[in-house]
């Protein structure tokens, strides 16, 4: 089993392949990265695998705000702990 975490990524660019993804997938986007957030919401609707969209409050695209990258790291860690074998 594998798992995917996308931090502010453009998963919409995968095109027709997105619905075929089978790995549990967490999408992490900053609250103020509105364009990418909307693209990720649209992409999430196309996913058929276990998935979750996490919005980091007060964060922009680069997560340069105090504590934002730390929050991203926590979310990624927790996802991998849950979805990867020990």
Residue pairs with C-beta under 8 A, 6 or more apart in sequence:
1 23
1 24
1 83
1 84
1 85
2 23
2 84
3 23
3 24
3 25
3 26
3 79
3 80
3 83
3 84
4 21
4 23
4 24
4 25
4 26
5 25
5 26
5 28
5 75
5 76
5 79
5 80
6 25
6 26
6 27
6 28
6 40
7 28
7 63
7 72
7 76
8 28
8 29
8 30
8 33
8 36
8 61
8 62
8 63
9 27
9 36
9 40
10 36
10 39
11 18
11 25
11 27
11 39
11 40
11 43
12 18
12 39
12 40
12 42
12 43
14 21
14 43
18 43
18 46
18 47
19 46
19 47
19 48
20 48
21 47
21 48
21 49
22 49
23 49
23 83
24 49
24 50
24 51
24 79
24 82
24 83
25 47
25 49
25 50
25 51
25 52
26 51
26 52
26 53
26 54
26 75
26 76
26 79
27 40
27 43
27 44
27 51
27 52
27 53
27 54
28 54
28 56
28 72
28 75
28 76
29 36
29 37
29 40
29 53
29 54
29 55
29 56
30 36
30 37
30 55
30 56
30 58
30 59
30 60
30 61
30 63
30 68
31 37
31 55
31 56
31 57
31 58
31 59
32 58
32 59
32 60
33 59
33 60
33 61
36 61
37 55
40 53
41 53
44 51
44 53
50 83
52 79
54 75
56 63
56 68
56 71
56 72
56 75
58 65
58 68
59 65
59 68
59 71
63 69
63 71
63 72
